[in-house]
Amino acid sequence: MILTLTLRFAVATVLAVAALAKARSFGGFRTTVGAIVPWRRGLTVTSAAVVATEATLAVLLAAGVVPSAVAAATVVLFLGFAAVSFWAARSGLHVQCNCFGASDRELGKDSLETSLLLAGAALAYWALLQRAEPSLALGEAPLAALVGVAAVLGARWLIAARELANIAGQRRRLESDLAETAR
């Protein structure tokens, strides 16, 4: 039961953070959407619809409203993001992701990995719901929310681990080159 609640709050947290970050840097997100969609009319509406969808799903997940339907919709949303990321990577598109607000990260392989990880979490939540729908006791809410947020942060660190390992390797090579040059 705690795993189900943890996944629920983790996915809700990710959706809420993504929606808020996109809203804060809406111009950048609108530029990303403009690079993806084949039309120019209604670009602002399309971008706002994505933000509104994420925010709505976050609220519905956190509130536990129609959990199976919301979980399924969340899986579809994340798979849609994964499909767009895959397409961007395959087509060689170079555009800022703006998935979680303004950043230097491009839409492509990294956003594909993130989207698939999130789709997996939402799918696991949906699958657990099919076994038994948990009820949230007042005493369990803070723990489930805290574990959900920790799961999101932990997943992000796992995704960033490869980049951190590359940075550490570059530093070791640089130090080695500098030591050789000093001789």
C-alpha positions as CSV (number, residue, x, y, z in Angstrom):
1,M,0.0,0.0,0.0
2,I,2.8,2.5,0.8
3,L,4.5,1.8,-2.5
4,T,1.2,2.6,-4.3
5,L,0.9,5.9,-2.4
6,T,4.6,6.7,-2.9
7,L,4.3,6.2,-6.7
8,R,1.1,8.3,-6.7
9,F,2.8,11.2,-4.9
10,A,6.0,10.9,-6.8
11,V,4.2,11.1,-10.2
12,A,2.0,13.9,-8.9
13,T,5.1,15.9,-7.7
14,V,6.8,15.5,-11.1
15,L,3.7,16.7,-12.9
16,A,3.2,19.6,-10.6
17,V,6.9,20.7,-10.8
18,A,6.9,20.4,-14.6
19,A,3.7,22.4,-15.0
20,L,4.9,25.1,-12.7
21,A,8.3,25.3,-14.3
22,K,6.8,25.5,-17.8
23,A,4.4,28.2,-16.7
24,R,7.2,30.2,-15.2
25,S,9.2,30.1,-18.4
26,F,6.3,29.8,-20.8
27,G,8.0,31.6,-23.6
28,G,10.8,29.1,-23.8
29,F,8.3,26.2,-23.6
30,R,6.2,27.8,-26.4
31,T,9.4,28.0,-28.5
32,T,10.0,24.2,-27.9
33,V,6.4,23.4,-28.9
34,G,6.8,25.6,-32.0
35,A,9.8,23.6,-33.1
36,I,7.8,20.4,-32.8
37,V,4.4,21.0,-34.2
38,P,3.9,21.5,-37.9
39,W,1.4,24.5,-37.5
40,R,2.0,28.0,-36.2
41,R,-1.6,29.0,-35.4
42,G,-2.7,28.1,-31.9
43,L,0.8,27.6,-30.7
44,T,0.1,29.4,-27.4
45,V,-3.1,27.4,-26.9
46,T,-1.3,24.1,-27.6
47,S,1.5,25.0,-25.1
48,A,-1.0,26.1,-22.5
49,A,-2.9,22.9,-23.0
50,V,0.2,20.8,-22.2
51,V,0.8,22.8,-19.0
52,A,-2.9,22.6,-18.0
53,T,-2.9,18.8,-18.6
54,E,0.1,18.3,-16.4
55,A,-1.3,20.5,-13.7
56,T,-4.7,18.8,-13.8
57,L,-3.3,15.3,-13.7
58,A,-1.0,16.4,-10.7
59,V,-4.0,17.7,-8.8
60,L,-6.2,14.6,-9.6
61,L,-3.4,12.2,-8.6
62,A,-2.7,14.0,-5.4
63,A,-6.4,14.1,-4.5
64,G,-6.9,10.4,-5.5
65,V,-9.8,11.3,-7.8
66,V,-10.7,8.5,-10.3
67,P,-7.2,7.0,-9.7
68,S,-7.2,4.3,-12.4
69,A,-8.3,6.7,-15.2
70,V,-5.9,9.4,-14.1
71,A,-3.0,6.9,-13.9
72,A,-3.8,5.6,-17.4
73,A,-4.0,9.2,-18.7
74,T,-0.6,9.9,-17.0
75,V,1.0,6.9,-18.7
76,V,-0.3,8.1,-22.1
77,L,1.0,11.6,-21.4
78,F,4.5,10.4,-20.5
79,L,4.5,8.0,-23.5
80,G,3.6,10.9,-25.7
81,F,6.5,12.9,-24.3
82,A,8.7,9.8,-24.9
83,A,7.5,9.6,-28.5
84,V,8.3,13.3,-29.1
85,S,11.7,12.9,-27.6
86,F,12.4,9.9,-29.7
87,W,11.3,11.7,-32.8
88,A,13.5,14.7,-31.9
89,A,16.5,12.4,-31.4
90,R,16.0,10.5,-34.6
91,S,15.4,13.7,-36.7
92,G,18.4,15.5,-35.3
93,L,16.3,18.4,-34.0
94,H,18.2,20.7,-31.8
95,V,15.8,22.6,-29.5
96,Q,15.8,23.3,-25.8
97,C,13.7,20.8,-24.0
98,N,12.1,23.1,-21.4
99,C,10.5,20.0,-20.0
100,F,11.0,21.3,-16.4
101,G,11.4,25.0,-17.2
102,A,14.3,26.8,-18.8
103,S,17.4,24.7,-19.2
104,D,20.3,24.0,-21.5
105,R,19.1,20.4,-22.0
106,E,18.0,19.5,-25.5
107,L,15.0,17.5,-26.4
108,G,16.2,14.1,-27.4
109,K,17.9,11.1,-25.7
110,D,17.9,12.5,-22.1
111,S,14.3,13.6,-22.3
112,L,13.4,10.2,-23.8
113,E,15.0,8.4,-20.8
114,T,13.2,10.7,-18.3
115,S,9.9,10.2,-20.1
116,L,10.2,6.5,-20.1
117,L,11.2,6.4,-16.5
118,L,8.2,8.5,-15.6
119,A,5.9,6.4,-17.8
120,G,7.2,3.3,-16.0
121,A,6.5,4.8,-12.6
122,A,2.9,5.8,-13.7
123,L,2.4,2.3,-15.2
124,A,3.6,0.7,-12.0
125,Y,1.2,2.9,-10.0
126,W,-1.7,2.0,-12.4
127,A,-0.8,-1.7,-12.1
128,L,-0.8,-1.6,-8.3
129,L,-4.2,0.1,-8.4
130,Q,-5.6,-2.8,-10.3
131,R,-4.8,-5.1,-7.4
132,A,-6.4,-2.9,-4.7
133,E,-7.2,0.7,-4.4
134,P,-5.6,2.1,-1.2
135,S,-7.2,4.6,1.1
136,L,-5.0,7.3,2.5
137,A,-5.2,7.5,6.2
138,L,-4.4,10.9,7.7
139,G,-1.3,9.6,9.5
140,E,0.1,8.1,6.3
141,A,-0.2,11.2,4.1
142,P,3.0,12.9,5.2
143,L,5.1,9.8,4.9
144,A,3.7,8.9,1.5
145,A,4.3,12.5,0.3
146,L,7.8,12.6,1.7
147,V,8.7,9.2,0.2
148,G,7.1,10.3,-3.2
149,V,9.3,13.4,-3.3
150,A,12.4,11.4,-2.3
151,A,11.7,8.9,-5.0
152,V,11.5,11.7,-7.6
153,L,14.7,13.3,-6.4
154,G,16.4,9.9,-6.3
155,A,15.3,9.1,-9.8
156,R,16.7,12.4,-11.0
157,W,20.0,11.6,-9.3
158,L,20.1,8.3,-11.1
159,I,19.5,9.9,-14.4
160,A,22.2,12.5,-13.7
161,A,24.7,9.8,-12.4
162,R,26.0,9.2,-15.9
163,E,26.7,12.9,-16.5
164,L,28.4,13.1,-13.1
165,A,30.6,10.1,-13.9
166,N,31.6,11.7,-17.2
167,I,32.5,15.0,-15.5
168,A,34.6,13.1,-12.9
169,G,36.4,11.2,-15.7
170,Q,37.1,14.4,-17.5
171,R,38.6,15.9,-14.4
172,R,40.8,12.9,-13.8
173,R,42.1,13.1,-17.4
174,L,42.7,16.9,-17.0
175,E,44.6,16.4,-13.8
176,S,46.7,13.7,-15.4
177,D,47.4,15.9,-18.4
178,L,48.4,18.8,-16.1
179,A,50.7,16.5,-14.0
180,E,52.4,15.3,-17.2
181,T,52.8,18.9,-18.5
182,A,54.3,20.0,-15.2
183,R,57.1,17.4,-15.4
